Amino acid sequence: LELGADDYVIKPVEPRVLLARIGVLLRRNRAPAPPGASKVLAFGRLLINIVSRAVKWDGREVALSRNEFDLLVFLASHPGEIQSRERLFKSLYNRDYDGLDRMLDIRISRLR
């Protein structure tokens, strides 16, 4: 999970559970940008294309995991705002921060 995966399945897995998890991932990736939201965010030499999920720094493509991209878009969509771990966890992962999880620290350090 710390390397970019957003889920794992313990064997043996029930087919119904596996299909439900796949459905959630497909719905999440098909979600359109909110109305009025820009499809490209630009910050100096950084370009973030929300539709194609592409990031360019100084004209060069930057490879990001899905979770890193989602974190970058969230932070870029709230420029100048301080984001707490609690808000990031709730917004990005739809769960509360437990006080121990360091996955955001790892992702932020990779983005830097």
C-alpha positions as a Markdown table, in Angstrom:
| # | Residue | x | y | z |
|---|---|---|---|---|
| 1 | Leu | 0.0 | 0.0 | 0.0 |
| 2 | Glu | 2.8 | 2.4 | 0.7 |
| 3 | Leu | 4.1 | 2.0 | -2.9 |
| 4 | Gly | 0.9 | 3.2 | -4.5 |
| 5 | Ala | -1.6 | 0.4 | -4.3 |
| 6 | Asp | -5.0 | 1.5 | -2.9 |
| 7 | Asp | -6.4 | -1.9 | -1.9 |
| 8 | Tyr | -5.5 | -5.5 | -1.3 |
| 9 | Val | -7.5 | -8.8 | -1.2 |
| 10 | Ile | -6.9 | -11.6 | 1.2 |
| 11 | Lys | -7.2 | -15.1 | -0.2 |
| 12 | Pro | -9.5 | -16.9 | -0.4 |
| 13 | Val | -11.7 | -14.0 | -1.8 |
| 14 | Glu | -15.4 | -14.2 | -2.4 |
| 15 | Pro | -16.2 | -13.4 | -6.0 |
| 16 | Arg | -19.0 | -11.0 | -4.9 |
| 17 | Val | -16.6 | -9.0 | -2.7 |
| 18 | Leu | -14.0 | -8.9 | -5.6 |
| 19 | Leu | -16.6 | -7.7 | -8.0 |
| 20 | Ala | -17.8 | -5.0 | -5.6 |
| 21 | Arg | -14.3 | -3.7 | -5.1 |
| 22 | Ile | -13.7 | -3.6 | -8.9 |
| 23 | Gly | -17.0 | -1.7 | -9.3 |
| 24 | Val | -15.9 | 0.9 | -6.8 |
| 25 | Leu | -12.6 | 1.4 | -8.6 |
| 26 | Leu | -14.3 | 1.7 | -12.0 |
| 27 | Arg | -16.9 | 4.3 | -10.7 |
| 28 | Arg | -14.1 | 6.3 | -9.0 |
| 29 | Asn | -12.1 | 6.5 | -12.2 |
| 30 | Arg | -15.1 | 7.5 | -14.3 |
| 31 | Ala | -16.2 | 10.4 | -12.0 |
| 32 | Pro | -16.4 | 13.6 | -14.1 |
| 33 | Ala | -14.8 | 16.8 | -12.9 |
| 34 | Pro | -17.1 | 19.0 | -10.9 |
| 35 | Pro | -19.0 | 21.6 | -12.9 |
| 36 | Gly | -17.0 | 24.7 | -13.4 |
| 37 | Ala | -13.7 | 23.0 | -12.5 |
| 38 | Ser | -10.8 | 23.6 | -14.8 |
| 39 | Lys | -9.6 | 20.5 | -16.8 |
| 40 | Val | -6.0 | 21.8 | -16.6 |
| 41 | Leu | -4.3 | 23.2 | -13.5 |
| 42 | Ala | -1.2 | 25.3 | -14.1 |
| 43 | Phe | 1.3 | 26.4 | -11.5 |
| 44 | Gly | 4.4 | 27.9 | -13.2 |
| 45 | Arg | 6.2 | 25.0 | -14.8 |
| 46 | Leu | 3.7 | 22.4 | -13.5 |
| 47 | Leu | 0.8 | 21.4 | -15.6 |
| 48 | Ile | -1.9 | 18.9 | -14.4 |
| 49 | Asn | -4.4 | 17.6 | -16.9 |
| 50 | Ile | -7.3 | 16.3 | -14.8 |
| 51 | Val | -9.1 | 14.6 | -17.7 |
| 52 | Ser | -6.1 | 12.7 | -19.1 |
| 53 | Arg | -4.6 | 12.3 | -15.6 |
| 54 | Ala | -1.3 | 13.6 | -17.0 |
| 55 | Val | 1.3 | 15.7 | -15.1 |
| 56 | Lys | 4.1 | 17.6 | -16.8 |
| 57 | Trp | 7.0 | 19.4 | -15.1 |
| 58 | Asp | 9.0 | 21.7 | -17.3 |
| 59 | Gly | 7.4 | 20.1 | -20.4 |
| 60 | Arg | 8.4 | 16.5 | -19.3 |
| 61 | Glu | 5.8 | 13.9 | -18.4 |
| 62 | Val | 5.9 | 12.9 | -14.7 |
| 63 | Ala | 4.8 | 9.3 | -13.9 |
| 64 | Leu | 2.6 | 9.2 | -10.8 |
| 65 | Ser | 0.5 | 6.5 | -9.2 |
| 66 | Arg | -3.2 | 7.0 | -9.1 |
| 67 | Asn | -3.0 | 7.9 | -5.4 |
| 68 | Glu | -0.2 | 10.4 | -5.9 |
| 69 | Phe | -2.1 | 12.0 | -8.8 |
| 70 | Asp | -5.3 | 12.3 | -6.7 |
| 71 | Leu | -3.3 | 13.9 | -3.9 |
| 72 | Leu | -1.6 | 16.3 | -6.2 |
| 73 | Val | -5.0 | 17.3 | -7.8 |
| 74 | Phe | -6.6 | 17.8 | -4.4 |
| 75 | Leu | -3.7 | 20.0 | -3.1 |
| 76 | Ala | -3.6 | 22.0 | -6.4 |
| 77 | Ser | -7.3 | 22.5 | -6.3 |
| 78 | His | -7.0 | 24.2 | -2.9 |
| 79 | Pro | -4.0 | 26.6 | -3.5 |
| 80 | Gly | -2.9 | 28.5 | -0.4 |
| 81 | Glu | -4.9 | 26.4 | 1.9 |
| 82 | Ile | -3.4 | 24.4 | 4.7 |
| 83 | Gln | -4.7 | 20.8 | 4.6 |
| 84 | Ser | -4.8 | 18.7 | 7.7 |
| 85 | Arg | -4.2 | 14.9 | 7.6 |
| 86 | Glu | -7.7 | 14.4 | 8.8 |
| 87 | Arg | -9.2 | 16.4 | 5.9 |
| 88 | Leu | -6.9 | 14.7 | 3.3 |
| 89 | Phe | -7.8 | 11.2 | 4.6 |
| 90 | Lys | -11.5 | 12.0 | 4.6 |
| 91 | Ser | -11.5 | 13.6 | 1.2 |
| 92 | Leu | -9.1 | 11.2 | -0.6 |
| 93 | Tyr | -9.8 | 7.9 | 1.1 |
| 94 | Asn | -13.2 | 8.4 | 2.7 |
| 95 | Arg | -12.0 | 7.3 | 6.1 |
| 96 | Asp | -10.7 | 8.9 | 9.3 |
| 97 | Tyr | -7.0 | 9.4 | 10.0 |
| 98 | Asp | -6.0 | 7.0 | 12.8 |
| 99 | Gly | -2.9 | 9.0 | 13.9 |
| 100 | Leu | -0.5 | 6.3 | 12.8 |
| 101 | Asp | -0.8 | 6.0 | 9.1 |
| 102 | Arg | 2.2 | 7.5 | 7.3 |
| 103 | Met | 1.1 | 6.9 | 3.7 |
| 104 | Leu | 0.4 | 10.6 | 3.1 |
| 105 | Asp | 3.9 | 11.5 | 4.2 |
| 106 | Ile | 5.4 | 9.0 | 1.8 |
| 107 | Arg | 3.2 | 10.3 | -1.1 |
| 108 | Ile | 4.0 | 13.9 | -0.4 |
| 109 | Ser | 7.7 | 13.2 | -0.2 |
| 110 | Arg | 7.5 | 11.5 | -3.6 |
| 111 | Leu | 5.6 | 14.5 | -5.1 |
| 112 | Arg | 8.3 | 16.8 | -3.8 |
